[in-house]
Each structure stands twice: as structure tokens, then as C-alpha cells.
Amino acid sequence: MVTRTGMRLVDRPEFKLKAKPVTFLKTAKVFEAIEEMADKNYGSVVIIDKDRVVIGIVTERDIVKRLVAKGLDPKKTVLEDIMTADPKVAREDDDVLDWLRIMSNERFRRLPVVDGDGKIKVIFTQGDFVSYTWPDLIYHAKQLAKASLLKGFPVYGIVAMILVYSIAMIFIFNYFI
């Protein structure tokens, strides 16, 4: 991906601060993954091949829709049977905003980030992007508000309207209340 903002995934503080994702081979039992997810309070586990390359992901939603809803036994079912195969995977040098947009448009919340060899480094969630985007969004909202409010209204016009409103309120309170 082309970096437009100059902020790569690897540049985010979360990249270095996040705990290493929990990984399993596709032949592991779902119950093992559930235990690990519960123990670490994680919403997903990454499925890797023997070379540690990402081949799938299992989220809480996968467990509910593909295991529980079908009445499967987590102690007998393997992760391959319920995983989301070939998930979207970002490279650590990819652009933050590009992936936030993709995640939002395609409605997924967890993004495995890999190195140049395809090996898992971290998982970013939509929540990880919030700290990056909120300051930008607030700034743009302020600029839009200023542009909308002042567009077509000179500053003295706004001051005059406030003055007229104030006089009208004084008149109403003095004569009608």
C-alpha cells in the first residue's frame, strides 16, 4: 500500500506496546483457544502454519456463529473448522488510515499485522486506531464549523446578530415577563 499520511502501522505506539498475539496451528482444538482467549482476555487468536505465516483467525464471533450455533463440541472441533481463512493481513509498513478505511468499509475489527516474511507481529483493532484519528477528526470538525459559520457572514455581521438577539431578549423580558 502507498503511505499517504506518513504514519505507518509500525510507527504507532501500540505496535511496540501490544502483547504478542496468541497463535495456534489449525489442528489445535477450539477449546484450547477458548481457554487462552479467556485467560488473556483476548477477542481472537491467530492461526498460523508450520512456518508461522498467518493462514486464519478465530474471533469470538467465529466461535459463536460457527461452533456454538451449530452445536459443535469445542473439545473435538479443530480451529480449522471454524476459522476465518485467509483474513485480511496488513504489512507493518502499510498506512494507518488506509487500513482504518478498509476495516470500516469491510466491517471487520481485527487486523493481523505481519512482517516482510508474513509472520505475525501484532493485531490491531479498530479501537487502536481511535487514538490516532480522534484528534484529526476534532480538528477537521472545528475547521468545518468555522467555515460553515463564517461562510457568507462577515465577522461584524455575526456580532450585529448577537447584539440584536441580546436587545430582543432584554425587550421581551422587560415588557412581557
Secondary structure, DSSP 8 states (H G I E B T S, - for coil): ---SSS-BGGGSHHHHHS----EEETTSBHHHHHHHHHHHT-SEEEEE-TT-BEEEEEEHHHHIIIIITTT--TTT-BGGGTSEES---EETTSBHHHHHHHHHHHT--EEEEE-TTSBEEEEEEHHHHHHHHHHHHHHHHHHHHHHHHHTT--HHHHHHHHHHHHHHHHHHHHHH-
